[in-house]
């Protein structure tokens, strides 16, 4: 395991994102039709079935939004639904809010996400597991177990600090 350095990483930036019609179409085709529609009432089933037809105009709208750096207000609206977590149903603190957004806004978000992840994949440490496809905390635990075992075999000291931020996540 390597120690982080003070070196400043090379300056790289994602200047612009230009979406392609086929990207939008693929995301529409993998849309879960069992999800609820947002405040605009546009069904995910409709968008999936009509993906061949709506991919081109949506791609145009998405690229226009990126070029103008404008995110439509209608895509920011959400239907907020309380979902029960645990314990007593009478206590409001035992519910968490779920925001049902427009399927079109979520499609746009997935398109952008794909481009950003492709861009930052090379900038992240190979030990970064959070939100990485086909990686998990299990992989990190196996890696740490290997590193610790190797260090112990070589008679080295092991020092580690853990932070439990689970309660901080609940507060967000």
N, C-alpha and C positions, 0 to 999 in steps of 0.2 A: 504494500500500500504506500502510496507516495504522499508526502507532506505538501500542502498547498504552497505555492510560491507567491512572492510579491510582484512577480512580473505582470506588467499590464498586457492584457491580450491584444492582439492586433485589432485595429479598428475595422470593423466590417459592418455593413448595414444592408438592410433589405430595402432597396430604393423604391421599388414598386412591385405590386402584384397584379398580374394580368391573368384573369381566369379564362379557361377554355370551355367551350360548350360541352365537350365530352366529360370534363370534370364535374360540371353541374349535373349532367345527366346521370353519371355513375352514383353520385350522392343521392339524387332523387330516387334512383332505383333501389337503393339499400335502405330507404326510409322505412321505419317501422310503422305499418299501417294501423297498429293497435294503439298508438299514442293519441292523446287528445289534440284537437286543433286549438289554436290560440284564440285571442280576441278577434282576429280577422275572420274566423269561421272557415278558413280554407282547410279542407281535409287532407291529411297525409296520404290517404288512399287515392284521392283524386290526383295529387301531384305525382305519385308513383305511377299510376296508370297512364297519365298524360305526359310522362317524362320526355318522350320523344318530341312532343310538341312544345312544351313549356321551357325546355332547357335553353333554347336559343334566346328567347326574350328575357328570361331570368339572368342569363349570363350577361346580356347587355346591361340590364339594370344594375347587377352587382358591380360590373366594371365601371359603370357611370358613377356609382356610389363611391367606389375607391378613388376614381379620378378627381371627383369633386370634393372628396373627403367629407362626405355628408352621409349620415346614417338616418334613414327615415324614421320619424317619430312613431309611426304605426308599428315599426319593428321593435320599439322599446316598450310597448305596452304588454301587459301580461295579466292573465287571470290567476289570482293567487288563491290556492286551495290549502286549507289546513289538513295535515296528515298526522294521525296519532302515532306517537313514538312508543311510550311505555307508561306503566303505573296507572294512576287514576285518570279516567277520561274526563272528569269534571274540572281538572286543573289545566288552565290554558298553556302553562309552561311545558306540558307534556305533548304539545303539538309542534310540528315544524312546518313552515310555509313551503309550498311547492309552487313555483311560477310556471304557468303554462304559456309559453311564448309562441309566436307565429312560426309555423313550420318553414316558411320562406326565410325568416331571419335565422333559424337554426341551420338551414341549408347553406346560407351565406357564411355563417360562422364556421361550419365544417370545411367549406372551401378554403377560407382564410387559414384555419387551423392547419390544414394539410401543408400549405405553403410555408407557414412559420415553422412547423416542426421539421420540414425538410431543410430549412435554412439553419436552424439552431442545433440540429443533430450533431454536426461536426464541432460545434462550440462547447458542447456539454462534456463533462467528465464521463468516462466509461462507467463510472460507479453511480451515476445519476439514474435512479430507478423510478422516481415519482412521475406518474402520468406517461411513462414510456411504453409503447406497444411491445408486447412479448417480453416484458421485464417485470420483476416484482420484488417485493421485500424478501421473498423466499430466496431469490438469487443472491440478494445482498447478504442475507444471513449465512448462506453457504459460502460465499466469498470470505466473509469475516471469520467464519469458523476455520476455513483453510489457512488464512493469514495468521490467526492466533495460534493454531496448532503448529504451523511452521516455525513461528517465533519461539514457542515453548520448546520445540525440538532443538532449536539452535541456542537455547538458554538465554533468550532475550527477555527483557521486561515488556509488559504490555500495560499501557495506560490508555484509558478510554473514558470519554464523558458522554452520557446520554441525556437528552432532554425529553421530557414528556410534555408535549404540547397539545395533547388530546382535548383538554378542557378549553384551551384557547380556540380550537377549531369550533367547539360548540358555541362559543360566544360570538362568532363572526356573523 
